[in-house]
């Protein structure tokens, strides 16, 4: 086993949780930080492009009864509960099948979740990158 293997003897879920809490920006390889930033930008771009498709109107209409404080990326005035906003942001990013050209299909779920979570708290950019690296690695 490598030195990166979690030391816990608990369940797989506990091992994954331990792995995600160990990432600190200053300790991450420059390559990992660069890739996380590229995954973020790539996925955001795909999400925004997806909002301009006919499919976007269909998925938005399915969540018309859900209201909340969470914004749907690139859709003016549409605020939903966190779950629906996360799902719709993820769907928008996947509509054109352009996402995750560098992230191995892990970015869409991680970025969608991160977007919803950062809307409720003031998250420093470094924490977002740490979370994305953790999420991409675990995925």
C-alpha positions as CSV (number, residue, x, y, z in Angstrom):
1,X,0.0,0.0,0.0
2,X,1.1,3.5,-0.7
3,X,1.7,6.2,1.9
4,X,-1.5,7.8,0.6
5,X,-3.7,5.0,1.9
6,X,-5.9,6.0,4.8
7,X,-4.7,4.5,8.1
8,X,-8.1,3.8,9.5
9,X,-9.4,0.3,9.7
10,X,-13.0,1.4,9.5
11,X,-15.5,1.0,6.7
12,X,-14.9,2.1,3.1
13,X,-17.0,5.2,3.7
14,X,-14.8,6.1,6.7
15,X,-11.7,5.6,4.6
16,X,-13.1,7.9,1.9
17,X,-14.1,10.5,4.5
18,X,-10.6,10.5,6.0
19,X,-9.0,10.8,2.6
20,X,-11.1,13.9,1.8
21,X,-10.2,15.7,5.0
22,X,-6.4,15.5,4.4
23,X,-6.1,17.7,1.4
24,X,-4.6,21.2,2.0
25,X,-3.8,23.5,-0.9
26,X,-0.2,24.1,0.1
27,X,0.4,20.4,0.2
28,X,-1.2,19.5,-3.1
29,X,0.9,18.9,-6.2
30,X,0.8,21.9,-8.6
31,X,-0.6,19.6,-11.3
32,X,-3.6,18.6,-9.1
33,X,-4.4,22.2,-8.3
34,X,-4.2,23.2,-12.0
35,X,-6.4,20.2,-13.0
36,X,-9.0,21.1,-10.4
37,X,-9.1,24.7,-11.7
38,X,-9.4,23.5,-15.3
39,X,-12.2,21.0,-14.3
40,X,-14.0,23.9,-12.5
41,X,-13.8,26.3,-15.5
42,X,-14.6,23.5,-18.0
43,X,-17.7,22.4,-16.1
44,X,-18.9,25.9,-15.5
45,X,-18.6,26.6,-19.3
46,X,-20.5,23.5,-20.1
47,X,-23.3,24.3,-17.6
48,X,-23.7,27.8,-19.1
49,X,-23.8,26.4,-22.6
50,X,-26.4,23.9,-21.5
51,X,-28.8,26.6,-20.3
52,X,-29.2,27.8,-23.9
53,X,-30.7,24.6,-25.2
54,X,-34.3,23.5,-25.6
55,X,-33.7,20.7,-23.1
56,X,-32.9,23.3,-20.5
57,X,-36.5,24.6,-20.6
58,X,-37.8,21.1,-20.1
59,X,-35.7,20.3,-17.0
60,X,-36.4,23.7,-15.5
61,X,-40.2,23.2,-15.9
62,X,-39.9,19.9,-14.0
63,X,-38.7,21.8,-10.9
64,X,-41.1,24.7,-11.1
65,X,-42.8,23.8,-7.8
66,X,-39.5,23.8,-5.8
67,X,-38.4,27.2,-4.5
68,X,-35.5,28.2,-2.4
69,X,-32.4,30.3,-2.1
70,X,-30.2,28.4,-4.5
71,X,-29.5,29.8,-7.9
72,X,-29.4,27.8,-11.1
73,X,-26.2,28.8,-12.9
74,X,-26.9,31.1,-15.9
75,X,-30.7,31.2,-15.5
76,X,-31.9,34.6,-14.4
77,X,-34.4,34.6,-11.6
78,X,-34.7,30.8,-11.1
79,X,-34.1,29.9,-7.5
80,X,-34.6,26.4,-6.2
81,X,-33.9,24.3,-3.2
82,X,-30.4,22.9,-3.0
83,X,-31.2,19.5,-4.3
84,X,-33.0,20.7,-7.4
85,X,-30.4,23.4,-8.1
86,X,-27.6,20.8,-7.9
87,X,-29.4,18.4,-10.2
88,X,-30.3,21.0,-12.7
89,X,-26.8,22.6,-12.8
90,X,-25.4,19.1,-13.3
91,X,-27.9,18.3,-16.0
92,X,-27.1,21.6,-17.8
93,X,-23.4,20.6,-17.7
94,X,-24.1,17.3,-19.3
95,X,-26.6,18.3,-22.1
96,X,-24.1,18.9,-24.8
97,X,-21.8,16.1,-23.6
98,X,-18.8,18.3,-23.6
99,X,-18.0,18.1,-19.9
100,X,-15.2,16.3,-18.2
101,X,-12.8,16.1,-21.1
102,X,-10.1,16.3,-18.4
103,X,-11.8,15.1,-15.3
104,X,-12.8,11.6,-16.1
105,X,-16.5,12.3,-15.7
106,X,-16.1,13.3,-12.1
107,X,-16.3,17.0,-12.4
108,X,-20.0,17.3,-13.2
109,X,-21.2,15.9,-9.9
110,X,-18.5,17.6,-7.8
111,X,-18.8,21.0,-9.3
112,X,-22.6,20.9,-9.2
113,X,-22.6,20.1,-5.5
114,X,-19.9,22.6,-4.8
115,X,-21.9,25.4,-6.5
116,X,-24.9,24.7,-4.3
117,X,-22.8,24.5,-1.1
118,X,-20.9,27.7,-1.7
119,X,-24.1,29.7,-2.1
120,X,-24.9,29.3,1.5
121,X,-21.6,30.0,3.1
122,X,-18.6,32.3,2.4
123,X,-16.1,29.8,1.1
124,X,-12.6,30.9,0.3
125,X,-11.3,29.9,-3.1
126,X,-8.7,27.7,-1.6
127,X,-11.4,25.6,0.2
128,X,-13.2,25.2,-3.1
129,X,-10.1,23.9,-4.8
130,X,-9.3,21.6,-1.9
131,X,-12.9,20.2,-2.0
132,X,-12.8,19.7,-5.8
133,X,-9.5,17.8,-5.5
134,X,-10.9,15.7,-2.8
135,X,-14.1,15.0,-4.7
136,X,-12.4,14.2,-7.9
137,X,-10.0,11.9,-6.2
138,X,-12.7,10.0,-4.3
139,X,-15.0,9.8,-7.4
